Structure formats: C-alpha cells, structure tokens
C-alpha cells in the first residue's frame, strides 16, 4: 500500500477526471428525430483521429516511383530521398499519370491499401480558401494564422478557425450529436492524449483516459473495504463526507458535483472495459501509438455496456519534427505508425466493427522538400491515411503535387501549397459519421469557400 499521496498529482488526477461528462444535451429537433429513428448500438460509428505531432514528412511516406516523377523527387530531396527500389508499389495513377509507392516501413499499411481498406488523401492542409502560388506571392489570398508555427497550425487544424477559439470541429459536431447516445454521463469524445482542442465543444467536454487504463483517483478506491484496506477505506469515507457537506459557495458546490460525477464515471467506464470481451489481437510493445490504440479498442469493445452509438477518439504520436537525423528517425516513426495502425485495424476486425470505425491521420503540417543538411523544416501541405472497411480504399484522392523546386505547387523554400482543405477532409469524415449537412456551416466555417464538400473516400 502506498501511503504517500502527492497533493499536486491528486489534484491533477481529480481535475482530469472531472472533465468526464457533458454539461448539456443538444436539443435540435432534427437530431432528436434522427435519434428516434436510428439510434442504438447497431448504428454504432466512431472516428479515431491519430495526430502526428511535430509535422510528418509525408513526401517520404507516399513517394512517386514512376521514372520522370521520381527523378524530380530525388533531385529535390537529395540525401533524404527514399531509394526507388525500396518503395512498396501501390496501384492507382494520379491526375499527373504518376505511379506511387509507400515508405518501406509501411508494409502492413500497403497491404491494407491493396485490400481496399486504406485510402490516401493527397496534399491536404490548412486553407481558408483555394490558394494559388500567384495569390500567395501577391498576398491576395486569405491565409490561416501563423503558417509553419506548430501551436498555431495544430489549433487551426483542430478548430478550423482563424481566431482564438475554445472549441474544435469534433467538439462542435458532438454538441449537435451527443444526444444520439443513450448514456448522458459519458462524453461522446474520448481522448487518449490528454486535453485537445479538436474534441472540445461549447457543451461537450472530452473525457480523458490514460492509455495504460481507465484512471481512478490515486489512493481513493471506493470499493476498498474496512477489513481489507482500512486506511484507504477511512480516507475515502472522509473525502466523501467532505463532498457531501452542504456548500454555500458556488465554486465549492460545483467542485463537489463534478468530483462525484467523475468518480462515478471512472468506475462505470472501468467496470465496462473490464467486463468487455478481451481483445486477442497482439499489439506491439514499446510503441506509444499502439498503447493508445489498444486502449481505444478496449473502449470500443465496451460500447454496448456504455450505451453509446457515436464516439470520437483522439490518439497522439510525437517526434515528427525531424529537423535533424531524419532518415533514421523517420524510418522508426513509420515503423511505429505501421505497426500501431495495423494492429488496431486487426483488433477492430476481431470485434466485428471494422466497418463502423474510421481511423484517419492529421499532423501539424507537411515539411519542406529541401533538406537543411540532415533533416527538413516546417512546410504546409502533406498526405494522410484513412483506414476502415467503410473506406473506398485502394485509391489516392485529391491532387498530388509537383515535387520539383520552383513548380506551381511550391510557394518557396520547398513548401508545398495544399490543394485540398482540412474543412473538406473533416466534412467528408463527419458526413459518414452522421452529421447533418444543415450543420456544416457551423462546424466547418471555411467549407463554403470550396466547390467540393465530399471528397468521396467514404
């Protein structure tokens, strides 16, 4: 028994658990009608966002392998270029007639692509409106705030808003949709990576779960009996007595309410996960992404006990800011990404929900085509993966860029201008998820600036 309780750690855990439930229910009539008609576990759907923190070099993840295009790529990337004969060939020509391959560490994802379970979205990024090189250089294009800044671009990709806001597009969608879940106690949005803007709504607050397991308040097990663990039982009883006291101050009352609710919720979710069928799929060890995705699979396995029909999950993976030692570091990162995503897909197949869960990647930005000597710097557009049985896979969507320095896609310094916006990416995902088209203007503020709202990969 650990009799030492760190006060700061206790408060941090308490604050995290207190974020577990939503503060209000959506009351839009159209969504209540949708609930009455379609809600239930049989209609279950989940979106799983895998965020690659730091800015993934997607131009070494999906690489042109046809002769002319590879020559341009190799001349641009120089010592960073993936050898042509090492690329894993994938089918599907693009608008430019080029053929493509995946990084050699992505063998399992290449197999998912060939089995039509994985799609690639090419050259997507932060955009307010369609932006050309001419408009960028003439400074006539409306641009996202502070391009090439980690924090600003993470915030924009997750919120789609240029001004400092407190909610993200998954949060705004959940504000409208979380009444579809029969369980009002558990947030529709669950994070395996702490707080994030993407899942924060005006009403909905994401519920944070430790990738290692559903957390409880340190040394506060309400199930501890006086005979088995008298010290912990006494402390729990004392804390419960404090929470039960009548409080005159509004902040004290609010704290007690949230603390009790969070305590109840942690036990409810923990019990549901423990009671769910144990996943037999093997996940790689020493792989932070895989650890988070394994916990995500466990939570999905508990969906019936938790009475939910719509969920989003946020799982993060870091170290993509490869300013140096990129060739070695990115190979390791691609291997971890491949192993984690492949194991997660296999677990979803085991659970029988591979057609009900769509996993997708996002990242701060792409990286520069040019080398800084041993790595790359902050870029703009990049490529992303979408995985699941509902995905129209085996295809590259969007428009792949010309990787020659000075091309019309290069805004300067080897930074590629995106041709598809995050708003379009998000709207396509959310349409499959069940967000009504009438809500798009509120959830995706820049979408009206683009002609295509459904990119077709779902």
C-alpha positions, -999 to +999 in steps of 0.1 A: +000+000+000+013+034-010+006+057+020+023+087+003-002+109-016+013+136-037-011+166-034-003+180-068-007+146-085-040+141-067-054+175-079-042+168-114-060+135-115-091+149-099-092+178-125-088+153-154-115+130-142-138+159-136-138+166-174-156+134-180-192+144-187-211+169-208-227+199-194-258+200-215-278+180-241-283+191-277-320+199-283-321+203-321-353+187-333-338+172-364-312+153-343-338+141-318-358+128-348-326+110-361-322+096-326-357+082-325-353+066-360-317+053-359-300+054-325-288+023-309-257+002-307-264-014-341-259+020-356-226+025-339-199+046-356-166+060-344-140+084-357-104+078-345-080+107-351-043+098-350-025+131-347+012+130-357+026+158-336+055+178-350+047+178-387+051+145-406+073+144-437+045+129-459+066+133-490+088+104-478+057+085-467+040+085-501+066+088-529+063+089-567+080+058-582+075+064-619+107+074-637+101+111-645+084+119-612+109+100-591+137+118-608+122+152-599+116+140-563+152+126-560+167+158-573+148+178-548+152+156-517+188+146-525+202+127-494+167+125-479+152+106-509+139+071-502+156+047-527+133+040-557+138+002-554+129+003-517+094+017-523+064-006-518+044-002-550+008+007-548-018+008-576-036+038-589-023+065-611-029+101-603-041+131-625-004+136-635-001+100-646+025+092-619+027+060-600+034+059-563+048+038-535+049+038-498+079+041-474+095+006-470+085+005-433+048+006-442+043-029-455+012-037-435-005-004-445+004-011-481-015-044-477-045-026-463-043-003-493-042-032-518-072-048-500-092-015-504-092-008-466-069+022-468-072+054-488-046+082-493-057+118-493-030+138-512-017+173-505-042+183-478-036+212-454-047+243-436-066+266-460-091+294-457-098+294-494-083+278-525-048+293-528-025+295-558+012+304-559+003+337-576-022+346-550+002+337-522+030+357-536+007+387-544-006+385-508-042+384-520-051+350-505-067+347-471-043+325-451-045+306-418-028+323-389+009+320-384+017+294-411+045+270-402+040+275-364+034+242-345+009+255-320-010+278-344-013+251-371-023+224-346-050+248-333-062+256-368-064+220-380-083+211-349-106+241-348-108+253-384-109+289-370-085+317-375-094+335-343-085+322-309-114+299-300-121+273-274-137+245-294-128+222-323-147+207-352-153+173-334-165+192-304-189+213-324-202+182-341-206+165-307-226+195-294-251+187-320-250+149-320-243+136-284-280+132-277-278+102-301-260+084-272-283+068-246-256+074-219-257+111-209-229+107-184-201+097-208-188+123-233-191+114-270-155+125-273-127+105-256-091+115-256-062+091-251-038+120-253-049+145-226-066+178-234-070+188-270-089+214-289-103+191-316-128+174-292-137+204-271-172+218-277-193+246-262-212+219-242-193+187-247-160+182-228-138+153-238-133+125-213-096+118-208-084+082-204-049+071-197-036+048-225-025+024-198-060+021-184-090+039-170-077+061-143-090+065-107-081+090-081-048+080-065-053+060-032-091+066-034-107+032-041-143+034-031-145-003-033-119-008-006-134-024+025-126-016+061-114-051+067-092-054+036-077-019+035-088+001+065-065+031+058-078+036+023-114+029+033-111+056+060-097+082+037-124+075+010-151+079+037-136+111+049-134+126+014-169+115+006-181+132+038-165+164+027-181+162-007-215+155+009-214+186+031-237+215+021-216+241+005-226+278+004-201+289-022-210+281-059-174+270-067-174+245-038-208+231-049-196+228-085-164+211-074-183+186-053-208+178-081-181+174-107-159+153-084-187+129-075-197+126-112-162+120-123-157+094-096-189+076-107-179+078-144-144+064-138-159+034-121-186+030-147-161+031-176-135+009-158-161-017-150-174-017-186-139-022-200-131-049-176-164-068-184-160-065-222-146-093-243-108-094-240-090-085-272-068-113-285-050-092-312-014-086-303-003-050-301+034-041-303+051-032-271+072-001-266+050+017-291+031+047-276+007+049-305-001+012-303-007+015-265-032+043-271-049+024-299-051-007-278-070+012-251-092+027-278-101-008-290-109-018-254-133+012-250-149+003-283-154-033-271-173-018-242-197+002-264-228-018-256-223-017-218-217+021-221-248+026-242-232+047-269-238+048-307-214+076-316-179+082-304-147+101-313-112+092-301-080+113-301-047+094-301-014+112-304+021+102-316+050+126-313+086+132-325+077+141-362+096+174-360+125+160-379+149+189-383+178+165-379+187+129-383+156+125-404+164+093-424+169+073-392+142+089-372+115+088-398+121+051-405+115+044-368+084+066-369+070+050-400+075+015-384+057+025-353+029+041-373+026+010-395+026-015-366+001+005-344-024+012-372-022-024-385-028-039-350-057-015-344-074-025-377-069-062-368-085-056-334-115-039-350-119-068-373-118-091-343-145-071-327-166-071-358-166-033-361-141-026-389-169-012-410-181+010-381-148+027-371-129+050-394-093+059-385-076+089-400-043+108-396-037+145-391-005+164-385+007+200-378+018+204-415+040+188-441+077+195-443+099+212-468+110+193-499+145+207-495+170+194-469+185+216-442+215+194-442+203+165-421+165+170-420+136+192-431+119+223-419+083+233-414+062+230-446+025+232-455+006+205-474+010+168-469-006+134-474-028+114-449-042+079-444-079+070-439-085+034-428-115+011-423-139-012-441-162+018-448-134+035-467-133+034-505-097+023-503-070+014-528-071+050-542-053+083-539-078+111-535-071+148-541-044+162-563-008+151-558+017+179-561+046+185-585+077+180-563+101+199-584+116+230-568+100+262-582+069+243-595+035+260-593+029+239-561+060+252-544+053+285-527+090+289-520+117+271-500+102+238-509+069+243-491+040+228-510+007+247-512-022+224-502-048+217-529-074+202-505-085+218-473-089+203-438-125+216-439-132+193-469-114+164-452-133+169-420-167+173-437-162+140-456-154+122-424-183+139-405-208+132-432-202+094-428-203+099-390-239+112-393-235+150-390-264+166-409-255+187-439-275+215-424-249+218-396-219+221-419-218+259-420-215+260-382-190+231-379-168+238-409-165+276-412-144+276-444-161+249-463-183+272-483-152+286-500-146+252-517-166+237-546-163+201-533-176+192-498-175+154-501-141+140-513-156+105-519-133+084-498-162+072-476 
